[in-house]
């Protein structure tokens, strides 16, 4: 998958759940079932969203709902049809795409 691709990013809270699983974990497995090229989950150490509530990993202010970020990469033809369903699965958060250029992927 070298060349033009699409990056789908999904921001959500760590405590969000879907079908009795953490939402980020559900989405990783869901994207894998859909045959998507790659997904990475990152945990933010501090941040806030639309509600303006600060979530932080600082020792004295430990939050149980840190920001989680999914980065999903594949060609637009595979990403775009999934966006409406992703938006319906993610109850609150941020979902967006960006066009990217892939220069290296795996052992290529």
N, C-alpha and C positions, 0 to 999 in steps of 0.2 A: 504494500500500500504506500508507495512513494508518490509524491506529487500532491495535488490539491486534495484536501480533506476537510472535514467539518469537526469542530470541537463543540460538544454539548457539555455545558457545566450546570450542575444542580447543587444549590446550597440548601441545607436543611439543618435542623437541630439533631443532635446525637440521640435525644430521647424519643424522637418520632418513630412510630411503629406502623407496620402494614402486614396484615395477615399473620399476626403473632411473631413477627421478626422485626429486628431493627430495620427501619426503612432503607438505610444505605445498603445493608446486607441483602435485603430482598431485591433491590434494584441491580446490584452487581450480578446476582444469579439470573435475574430476568434478562438483562442485556446479553449475558453469555448464551442463554437459551435462544435469543434472537439472532445469534451469530455475529455480534458486534466485534469489531477488531480489537478494541482494548478499553479497559475501564480501570481507573485508579481512584481510591478513596483516600482523602487526607483529612486529618482532624486539625481544626484551627485552634490556636492557643488563646485567641481573644477576638471578640467581634460582637456586632449587633446587627439586627435586621430592621425590618419595617416597624416593629414594636418598640425599638430604641432601648431594649433591655440589654445591658452589657453582660456577656457571658465570657468568663475568663478561667484560665488554668492556673492562675497565681495561687500559691500554696494556701494563703490565708483566706482566699475568696473562691475556693474551688467550686466550680459550677458542674452540675450533673447534666448540663445540656449544651455542650460545646458545639461550635459550628462544625459541620461535616460538609466536605466538598467532593462531589463526584466529577471526574473528568472522563468523558466518553469520546473516543475518537474513531471515526470511520469515514467512509465516503458519504456525501450528502444524500445519495439515493437510499442509503440504509438508515441514516440518522433521522432525516426529516419525517418519514411516516410514523416514527415512534413518539414524536414530540407531543401530540395531543394526549396520548395515553400516559406519558410521563407526567404531564401537567395534571391529569386527573388522579394519579397515584400520590403525588406530592401535595399534601393539604395546604401547606404554607411554605414559603421559601422563595427561591429565585431560580428560574430556569431560563437559560439563554444559549445561543450558539454564536460561533465565530468561524469564519473561513480561515483555514490555516494551510501552510505548506509543510509537508512531511519530507525531511531530508534523509532520515535514517529510521529504519524500523526492523528490529531484530537483527539477524545475522546478515542481512542483505548488504 
